[in-house]
Amino acid sequence: MSSTNHKYDILSKTSSLKGTRIFINEDLIPEDQAELRKEVQKVNEARKEGKWAIIKNRKVVIRDKNQKDNNK
C-alpha cells in the first residue's frame, strides 16, 4: 500500500464483502501474528465464561453481557 491511511480505508470496507467468499485481512509480521493469537485466546476464554468480548484495534475488550457501553 502507498500509505497507512489507504490500507485502513480498504480494510474498513471489508464488511461489504459479507456473504461472498472473498476476504481481506491485514498482513502481519510473525511477532504480530503471535500477539494476535494470544489476544484471540483471551477473547475465547472470556466468551466461554459468558462474557461479551471482541478485539478492537488490536486490543481485547471484555465486558459482562449486561454491561452497557459508555463510549457511545
C-alpha positions in Angstrom: 0.0 0.0 0.0 1.1 3.5 -0.7 0.1 4.8 2.8 -1.2 3.5 6.1 -4.4 5.6 5.6 -5.0 3.9 2.3 -4.6 0.5 3.9 -7.0 1.2 6.7 -9.5 2.7 4.2 -9.5 -0.6 2.3 -9.7 -2.7 5.5 -12.7 -0.6 6.8 -14.7 -1.5 3.7 -14.3 -5.3 4.0 -17.7 -5.6 5.6 -19.2 -5.1 2.2 -17.8 -8.5 1.2 -20.0 -10.3 3.7 -21.8 -13.2 2.1 -19.1 -13.6 -0.5 -16.2 -16.0 -0.4 -13.8 -13.1 -0.6 -12.0 -11.8 2.5 -9.2 -9.3 3.2 -7.0 -9.4 6.3 -4.2 -7.3 7.4 -0.8 -8.8 6.6 1.1 -9.2 9.9 4.7 -9.9 10.7 5.2 -13.1 12.7 5.6 -11.3 16.0 2.3 -9.5 15.5 0.6 -12.8 14.5 1.8 -14.4 17.7 0.4 -11.5 19.7 -2.9 -11.6 17.9 -3.2 -15.4 18.6 -2.8 -14.6 22.4 -5.5 -11.9 22.1 -7.9 -14.3 20.4 -7.3 -16.9 23.2 -8.3 -14.2 25.7 -11.5 -13.4 23.8 -12.4 -17.1 23.5 -11.8 -17.7 27.2 -14.0 -14.7 28.1 -16.8 -15.9 25.8 -16.7 -19.3 27.5 -17.2 -17.5 30.8 -20.4 -15.9 29.3 -18.9 -12.5 28.8 -19.0 -10.2 25.7 -15.6 -10.0 24.1 -14.1 -8.6 20.9 -10.8 -7.5 19.6 -10.9 -3.8 18.5 -7.9 -2.0 17.2 -5.7 -5.0 18.3 -6.9 -4.6 21.9 -9.2 -7.0 23.7 -12.5 -5.5 25.0 -14.3 -7.7 27.6 -17.5 -6.8 29.4 -20.3 -8.6 31.2 -23.1 -9.2 28.7 -25.5 -6.9 30.6 -23.0 -4.1 30.9 -23.7 -1.1 28.6 -21.0 0.6 26.5 -20.4 4.1 27.9 -18.3 5.1 25.0 -21.3 5.7 22.6 
